[in-house]
Amino acid sequence: MSGTRVEGAGEGRVRHTIEDGVAHVVFDRAAARNAFTFAMYEELHDLCGALEADDAVRVVVLSGAGGKAFAAGTDIAAFRDVRTADDALAYEARIERVLGRLESLAKPTIAMIAGACTGGGAAIAACCDLRIAEAGARIGFPIARTLGNCLSVRNLARLDALVGAATVKEMIFTARLLPAPEALAKGFLGEVAPDVPALEARVSELAATIADHAPLTLAATKRGLALARAGSDAEPGAGDDLVVSCYTSADFREGMEAFLAKRPPRWRGR
């Protein structure tokens, strides 16, 4: 992963609030363009577990503090002790533990991208279910002109699934940051808003819509797609547990009764 370093920027933190079923997760280290320390990675990992266990949370929105960066990768200071093969593999394993946890979060996630979204920050965004940016955002992995390291195979696979191998090669070979409209055209983004206020309004609208939908349906969809990506969908009975959990749930009965009664369903996630 690429990174950034700003002396005196502080350690930063990953903070969150919950309102109306939406958890707002903020990478709060604006003086360093929200570059991640190891402590921040661990906070994000642990927070994913807490949010998944919280029945009040229906959708998670991730953003960077300050409005100038979503996240600018790993703080370069974290690489000072990476010297051996074991060090390199341990670093990638540590980061993958966090990215994998975010990717597997059973609740829908939205990356709200303003400003720079590079290196580890772009990898975090790639692990989210939806990505929406403002028109001035820039996205990429400039490691070929900065650190000279590489992306893990798992991260390459995530990017390949979003934009295709040709675009991944172009991004890394040229070390170019994609402007938001180009990232939209190439599939990394789902939407682009004209500015930051419009971005915040659109994400709030979308999050509210998702928070009002059946939690079991959303969780089963995420898990089912993960099984399909892993090739497990070809195995006999793959995903049967997802079908059973939805069709035998109280929410399914509630959905039918609400539809017949012409009233909004009251989802409980069970």
C-alpha positions as CSV (number, residue, x, y, z in Angstrom):
1,M,0.0,0.0,0.0
2,S,1.1,3.6,-0.6
3,G,0.9,6.1,2.2
4,T,1.5,9.6,3.4
5,R,3.4,11.1,6.3
6,V,2.8,14.5,8.0
7,E,5.0,15.2,11.0
8,G,3.1,16.3,14.1
9,A,-0.2,15.2,12.7
10,G,-1.1,13.1,15.7
11,E,-2.3,9.5,15.9
12,G,-5.8,10.1,14.8
13,R,-8.8,7.9,15.5
14,V,-11.8,6.2,13.9
15,R,-14.9,7.7,15.4
16,H,-18.5,7.0,14.8
17,T,-22.1,8.0,15.6
18,I,-25.3,6.2,15.1
19,E,-28.6,7.9,14.0
20,D,-31.8,6.5,12.6
21,G,-30.2,3.1,11.8
22,V,-27.1,4.7,10.0
23,A,-23.7,4.4,11.5
24,H,-21.4,7.2,10.4
25,V,-17.8,6.1,10.6
26,V,-15.2,8.9,10.2
27,F,-11.5,8.5,9.7
28,D,-10.3,11.4,11.9
29,R,-6.8,12.5,11.0
30,A,-7.4,15.4,8.7
31,A,-3.9,17.0,9.2
32,A,-2.4,13.9,7.6
33,R,-5.1,13.5,4.9
34,N,-6.5,10.8,7.1
35,A,-3.5,8.5,6.6
36,F,-4.0,5.4,8.7
37,T,-1.9,4.4,11.7
38,F,-1.9,0.8,12.9
39,A,-4.0,1.9,15.8
40,M,-6.6,3.3,13.4
41,Y,-6.6,0.1,11.4
42,E,-7.3,-1.8,14.6
43,E,-10.0,0.6,15.6
44,L,-11.7,0.0,12.3
45,H,-11.5,-3.7,12.6
46,D,-13.0,-3.7,16.1
47,L,-15.7,-1.2,15.2
48,C,-16.8,-3.5,12.4
49,G,-17.5,-6.2,14.9
50,A,-19.4,-3.8,17.2
51,L,-21.5,-2.5,14.4
52,E,-22.4,-5.9,13.2
53,A,-23.6,-6.9,16.6
54,D,-25.7,-3.8,17.1
55,D,-29.2,-4.4,16.0
56,A,-29.8,-0.6,15.8
57,V,-27.4,-0.4,12.9
58,R,-28.8,-1.1,9.4
59,V,-26.2,0.6,7.2
60,V,-22.7,1.9,7.6
61,V,-21.3,5.1,5.9
62,L,-17.5,5.6,5.9
63,S,-15.9,9.0,5.3
64,G,-12.8,11.1,6.0
65,A,-12.6,14.1,8.2
66,G,-11.8,17.5,6.8
67,G,-13.4,17.2,3.4
68,K,-10.0,17.0,1.6
69,A,-9.4,13.2,1.8
70,F,-11.3,10.0,2.3
71,A,-8.0,8.4,3.3
72,A,-4.5,8.7,1.9
73,G,-3.2,5.2,2.7
74,T,-1.0,3.9,5.5
75,D,1.2,6.4,7.4
76,I,4.7,5.8,5.9
77,A,6.1,5.7,9.4
78,A,4.5,2.2,9.7
79,F,6.9,0.9,7.0
80,R,10.1,1.9,8.8
81,D,10.4,-1.5,10.4
82,V,9.5,-3.5,7.3
83,R,12.9,-5.0,6.3
84,T,12.5,-8.8,6.0
85,A,10.3,-11.2,4.2
86,D,8.5,-11.9,7.5
87,D,8.0,-8.2,8.1
88,A,6.5,-7.7,4.6
89,L,4.1,-10.6,4.9
90,A,3.1,-9.7,8.4
91,Y,2.3,-6.2,7.3
92,E,0.0,-7.4,4.5
93,A,-1.6,-10.0,6.7
94,R,-2.3,-7.3,9.3
95,I,-4.0,-5.0,6.8
96,E,-5.9,-7.9,5.1
97,R,-7.3,-8.8,8.5
98,V,-8.9,-5.3,8.6
99,L,-10.0,-5.2,5.0
100,G,-11.4,-8.6,5.1
101,R,-13.5,-7.8,8.2
102,L,-14.9,-4.7,6.6
103,E,-15.7,-6.5,3.3
104,S,-17.5,-9.3,5.2
105,L,-19.5,-7.0,7.4
106,A,-23.1,-8.3,7.2
107,K,-24.5,-4.8,6.9
108,P,-24.4,-2.6,3.7
109,T,-21.5,-0.2,3.6
110,I,-21.1,3.1,1.7
111,A,-17.8,4.8,1.0
112,M,-18.5,8.6,0.9
113,I,-15.4,9.9,-0.9
114,A,-14.3,13.5,-0.9
115,G,-10.9,14.5,-2.0
116,A,-8.0,12.1,-2.1
117,C,-8.7,8.4,-1.9
118,T,-5.3,6.6,-2.4
119,G,-3.4,3.5,-1.5
120,G,-4.9,1.9,1.6
121,G,-7.7,4.4,1.5
122,A,-8.7,3.3,-2.0
123,A,-8.4,-0.4,-0.8
124,I,-10.8,0.4,2.1
125,A,-13.2,2.0,-0.4
126,A,-13.0,-1.1,-2.7
127,C,-14.1,-3.2,0.3
128,C,-17.3,-1.2,0.6
129,D,-20.5,-2.2,-1.1
130,L,-21.2,1.2,-2.6
131,R,-18.9,4.1,-3.5
132,I,-20.1,7.6,-4.1
133,A,-17.7,10.6,-4.6
134,E,-17.8,14.3,-5.2
135,A,-16.6,15.6,-8.6
136,G,-13.2,16.7,-7.2
137,A,-12.3,13.4,-5.8
138,R,-9.2,11.5,-7.0
139,I,-8.7,7.8,-6.7
140,G,-5.7,5.6,-7.2
141,F,-2.6,3.6,-6.2
142,P,0.5,5.7,-6.9
143,I,2.9,3.2,-5.4
144,A,5.0,2.8,-8.6
145,R,6.2,6.4,-8.1
146,T,6.2,6.6,-4.3
147,L,7.1,3.5,-2.2
148,G,7.9,0.9,-4.8
149,N,5.9,-1.8,-3.0
150,C,3.0,-3.8,-4.5
151,L,-0.6,-4.6,-3.8
152,S,-1.5,-8.0,-2.4
153,V,-3.2,-10.5,-4.7
154,R,-6.3,-10.2,-2.6
155,N,-6.4,-6.4,-3.2
156,L,-5.7,-6.9,-6.9
157,A,-8.6,-9.3,-7.1
158,R,-10.9,-6.8,-5.5
159,L,-9.9,-4.1,-8.0
160,D,-10.1,-6.5,-10.9
161,A,-13.7,-7.3,-9.9
162,L,-14.6,-3.6,-9.9
163,V,-12.7,-2.2,-12.9
164,G,-11.1,-5.1,-14.8
165,A,-7.5,-6.1,-15.1
166,A,-6.7,-3.6,-17.9
167,T,-7.7,-0.6,-15.8
168,V,-5.9,-2.0,-12.7
169,K,-2.7,-2.2,-14.8
170,E,-3.2,1.3,-16.1
171,M,-3.7,2.8,-12.7
172,I,-0.7,1.1,-11.2
173,F,1.7,1.3,-14.2
174,T,1.0,5.1,-14.7
175,A,0.6,5.8,-10.9
176,R,-2.2,8.2,-12.1
177,L,-5.0,9.2,-9.9
178,L,-8.4,8.8,-11.6
179,P,-10.6,11.9,-11.5
180,A,-14.1,11.0,-10.1
181,P,-15.9,11.1,-13.5
182,E,-13.3,8.7,-15.0
183,A,-13.5,6.4,-11.9
184,L,-17.3,6.4,-12.5
185,A,-17.0,5.5,-16.1
186,K,-14.5,2.7,-15.3
187,G,-16.7,1.2,-12.6
188,F,-14.9,2.0,-9.4
189,L,-17.6,4.5,-8.4
190,G,-21.4,4.1,-8.5
191,E,-22.2,7.8,-8.5
192,V,-20.6,11.2,-8.6
193,A,-22.1,14.3,-6.9
194,P,-21.2,17.8,-8.1
195,D,-19.7,18.9,-4.8
196,V,-19.3,17.9,-1.1
197,P,-22.7,19.2,0.1
198,A,-24.5,17.3,-2.7
199,L,-22.4,14.2,-1.9
200,E,-23.4,14.3,1.8
201,A,-27.1,14.9,0.8
202,R,-27.1,12.0,-1.7
203,V,-25.4,9.6,0.7
204,S,-27.8,10.5,3.5
205,E,-30.7,9.9,1.1
206,L,-29.3,6.5,0.0
207,A,-28.4,5.4,3.5
208,A,-31.9,6.2,4.7
209,T,-33.4,4.2,1.9
210,I,-31.2,1.2,2.6
211,A,-31.8,1.4,6.4
212,D,-35.5,1.1,5.7
213,H,-35.2,-2.2,3.9
214,A,-35.2,-5.8,5.1
215,P,-31.9,-6.5,6.9
216,L,-31.9,-10.3,6.3
217,T,-32.3,-9.7,2.5
218,L,-29.3,-7.3,2.4
219,A,-27.1,-9.6,4.5
220,A,-28.0,-12.7,2.5
221,T,-27.3,-10.8,-0.7
222,K,-23.8,-9.8,0.5
223,R,-23.0,-13.3,1.7
224,G,-24.4,-14.9,-1.5
225,L,-22.3,-12.7,-3.7
226,A,-19.2,-13.5,-1.6
227,L,-19.8,-17.2,-2.1
228,A,-20.2,-16.7,-5.9
229,R,-17.0,-14.7,-6.1
230,A,-15.2,-17.5,-4.3
231,G,-16.6,-20.1,-6.7
232,S,-18.5,-21.7,-3.9
233,D,-21.8,-21.3,-5.7
234,A,-21.0,-24.4,-7.7
235,E,-20.9,-26.6,-4.6
236,P,-24.1,-28.6,-3.8
237,G,-26.2,-26.8,-1.3
238,A,-24.1,-23.6,-1.4
239,G,-26.2,-20.7,0.0
240,D,-29.0,-23.0,1.2
241,D,-28.6,-21.6,4.7
242,L,-29.2,-18.1,3.3
243,V,-32.4,-19.1,1.6
244,V,-33.6,-20.9,4.8
245,S,-32.7,-18.0,7.1
246,C,-34.8,-15.6,5.0
247,Y,-37.8,-17.7,4.1
248,T,-38.3,-19.0,7.7
249,S,-37.8,-15.7,9.4
250,A,-40.3,-13.6,11.2
251,D,-39.4,-10.8,8.8
252,F,-40.6,-12.8,5.8
253,R,-43.9,-13.4,7.5
254,E,-44.1,-9.7,8.4
255,G,-43.3,-8.7,4.8
256,M,-46.2,-10.9,3.4
257,E,-48.7,-9.7,6.0
258,A,-47.7,-6.1,5.5
259,F,-48.0,-6.4,1.7
260,L,-51.4,-8.0,1.9
261,A,-52.6,-5.3,4.5
262,K,-51.1,-2.5,2.3
263,R,-49.0,-1.1,5.1
264,P,-45.2,-0.6,5.5
265,P,-43.4,-3.7,6.9
266,R,-41.7,-3.4,10.3
267,W,-38.4,-5.2,9.9
268,R,-36.7,-6.6,13.0
269,G,-33.8,-8.5,11.3
270,R,-34.9,-11.9,12.5
